[in-house]
Each structure stands twice: as structure tokens, then as C-alpha cells.
Amino acid sequence: MKLTENELFELKYHYVDRMVDNMSTKDLVQYVFDDMLRYVEDLPEPDFLDEAREYWCDEKHFEEVVNDIKQYANSDFKKPMGERNVN
């Protein structure tokens, strides 16, 4: 089957339209989450940090978020069982 460039574009558009239309809200949310995660994983660190700063609107708020993430990432909760502090 041979399609013109325009016909191929229209078939792709229709395919995506049907796929999205038949997805549940949960599936759509998961798809967007996965796609956005791939996007930020592929960004160079400086570009990602610029986007994150822009999202959180000001440097003070961004620094608060980073501090919260640092605490969480380094907490006993996130460590493997053998590396946790036991009191």
C-alpha cells in the first residue's frame, strides 16, 4: 500500500485521535507522566534545573523544594534495609 505524504499524515492523525479517545483518564495520566519523565530524563542537568526553577516561579520556593527533596532522597526511608540507622 502506498500513501501520499498527506494521506500518511491524516492516517497517523486519525490513529492517534482514536487511540486517545479510547483511553481512560487513568491511562492518559499515566501516559503523560511517563512521557514527561522521559523528557526530563533526556534534558541536560542545567536545562532541567532552569525548567524546574521556572516552574516553581522563584528561587526561594525552588530552594525549599530542593531541600525537601534532598531530605527525602537521603532519609532512612529511602535507604536499603541494611543501610538504615537502627536506634
Phi and psi in degrees as a GROMACS rama.xvg file:
@    title "Ramachandran Plot"
@    xaxis  label "Phi"
@    yaxis  label "Psi"
@TYPE xy
-113.623  127.034  LYS-2
-116.294  146.967  LEU-3
-71.994  166.544  THR-4
-59.2781  -40.972  GLU-5
-66.9579  -42.5533  ASN-6
-63.7228  -41.6344  GLU-7
-62.8491  -43.4824  LEU-8
-58.9341  -46.605  PHE-9
-64.3609  -38.0281  GLU-10
-65.2685  -44.0418  LEU-11
-61.0255  -44.9084  LYS-12
-60.1815  -47.0745  TYR-13
-63.4452  -42.1065  HIS-14
-58.1625  -50.2924  TYR-15
-63.8452  -42.1732  VAL-16
-58.6055  -44.4741  ASP-17
-68.0969  -43.7301  ARG-18
-59.8168  -48.108  MET-19
-65.5905  -42.2754  VAL-20
-61.6073  -30.1692  ASP-21
-93.6968  1.96659  ASN-22
-86.8507  146.03  MET-23
-75.5558  163.801  SER-24
-59.9316  -40.4642  THR-25
-60.6292  -44.1684  LYS-26
-63.9319  -41.0206  ASP-27
-63.3199  -43.9572  LEU-28
-62.2258  -44.6593  VAL-29
-62.6863  -41.2973  GLN-30
-62.4116  -47.1977  TYR-31
-63.6635  -43.1248  VAL-32
-58.5821  -49.6522  PHE-33
-61.7807  -41.9578  ASP-34
-65.1727  -43.5043  ASP-35
-67.1608  -37.685  MET-36
-63.714  -43.4662  LEU-37
-60.1148  -41.412  ARG-38
-59.3973  -50.8056  TYR-39
-71.9194  -29.8524  VAL-40
-65.802  -29.7285  GLU-41
-85.3159  -12.0675  ASP-42
-75.0802  141.344  LEU-43
-62.0054  148.825  PRO-44
-51.3144  -47.2877  GLU-45
-60.6319  -38.394  PRO-46
-67.014  -42.0297  ASP-47
-62.6811  -45.4019  PHE-48
-62.5914  -37.2981  LEU-49
-61.7356  -44.6605  ASP-50
-64.6782  -40.1944  GLU-51
-65.5042  -43.2422  ALA-52
-59.2727  -43.6753  ARG-53
-63.5628  -39.7921  GLU-54
-63.2983  -43.908  TYR-55
-85.7857  7.29715  TRP-56
72.1433  -38.1062  CYS-57
-143.648  156.275  ASP-58
-61.6623  -38.1185  GLU-59
-62.549  -47.5519  LYS-60
-64.9406  -41.828  HIS-61
-59.3992  -43.9208  PHE-62
-63.0839  -37.0765  GLU-63
-63.475  -42.6395  GLU-64
-63.8988  -44.9093  VAL-65
-61.3527  -42.3891  VAL-66
-62.5275  -42.2446  ASN-67
-61.4011  -43.1172  ASP-68
-65.4574  -41.6261  ILE-69
-60.065  -44.8647  LYS-70
-61.2678  -45.2354  GLN-71
-65.3577  -47.4136  TYR-72
-63.9467  -27.6744  ALA-73
-104.764  9.43497  ASN-74
-77.8257  159.818  SER-75
-59.4525  -31.042  ASP-76
-56.954  -36.2072  PHE-77
-89.4403  -10.8298  LYS-78
-82.5279  150.456  LYS-79
-59.9898  152.562  PRO-80
-49.3107  -42.3993  MET-81
-70.1327  -16.8245  GLY-82
-102.122  -0.101712  GLU-83
-77.1456  148.095  ARG-84
-76.5159  127.088  ASN-85
-113.193  120.76  VAL-86
